[in-house]
């Protein structure tokens, strides 16, 4: 999903992701993005830091409380992008958008999301050790 208030950039990003094989929904406002996220949460959200009607922090805070939150890449030309991205644990790319940088950022964010956490690996190892005497 692309949440970007600049219609031209939203179209370019949508086309870019569609050529990479993604199904893309797009939103030009905070309320449109919120409605799309409520209806059918995507795997990926490319989110403009400053949509015309809201700053993305509110939407990021809402997503942080959800178990089905998409992998999110925040985009902006503003300096506050880095602290906000770190606060919510999301990737970011600066505007003007460099297609190679954005696609690399998306790829990294998706691959990190798919990797099991250290806690999950430890839990799996503990289960295997307790159920398999030869590993104990």
N, C-alpha and C positions, 0 to 999 in steps of 0.2 A: 504494500500500500504506500502511496505517495501522499503526504500531507504538506502541501506547498501552496501559498497564496499567489505566487507569480504563475499565471496561467501558461506562459510560454515555457518556463522551466519545468513546470509540472508535466507538460506534454512531452518535452524532450526526455525527462527522466522516465516517464511511463514507456515511451518507445524504446529507450535503452534497455529497460528491464524486460520488456516483452521480447526483444530480440535475443535476450539471454534465457528465454524460456519461462519467465514468470507470468502468472496471471496477475494483472495489476488493477487495483481499484484506486481511485484518487479522490482527494478532498481538497477543497480550496479554503475551508474555514475550520476552526476549532470544532464547532458543532457537527459539521459533516464528518470530520475525523472521528469524533467521539461516537457518533451513530454507527459508522462503519465498523469501528472496533467492537462495539457492543453486539452487532448482528453476527459477524463472522470474523473473529480475530485472525489476522494474517500471520504468516511466519516471519515476515519482514515488514518493518515500518521505516520509511525514510521521512523524517520529520523536520520541517523548517522550524528553527528556533523561535521566530516571531511570525506567527500567522497573523493576518490582519486584525483578527478579533481577540487574540490571546497570546500570551507568551507560553512556549511549550512546557515550561516547568510544571504547570498545573496538570497537563496531560501525562507527563512523565511520572508525577506523584501518583496519579490514579493507576497507571500501568504497573508501578512498583508494588502495588497491593494485589495484583492479579496473578494467579498461577498460570494463566494462558497468555501472558504478555508476549508480544512479538519481539524478536531481535530488532533493536532500534538503532538507527544511524541518524544522528542529529546533524543538520546542515545549517550553516550560518556564516555570515561575514563579520559578526560581532565578536568582540573579545571575550564576552562572558560564556561562550560556547564550551570552552575547556572545563572550567569549574563545574558547570551544570552537568556536562557529560560524565565527569568523574563522580559527582554526587549521586547520580542515578545508575552508574555502571553501564553506560551506553557508549557506543563508538561515535565518532564525529568526523565530519569533513568540512573544510572551509569553503565558503563562496568567495569568488566565483568558482563554481564547481568544475573541477578537472575530472573528466570521465574516468581516466585510468586510476586516479587516486580514489575516487568514489567507489569504483568496482572493487578495487583492492581492499578498501575499508569494509565493504559489504562482505566480501569473501572471508576476511579475517574474523569479522563479528559472527558470521554464521558458523565457521569452523570452531571457534571458541565455545559457542553455545552448544554445539553437538558433542564436545568432549565431556566425558564424565568428570565430575568434580572429584577432588582428592577424598572428600568425605564419602562419596558414593563408592569409590574404589576400595577404601578401607572397609566399608560395610560389606561389600561383595566378598572381599578377601576373608573377612571374619566369618561370613556365612559358609564359604567354601572350606575353611579350616575346621569349623565345627562339624560339618557334615561329611568331611573326607578325612578319615584318620591318618592317612599317609601324609597329609599336608601339615598336620599338627606338630 
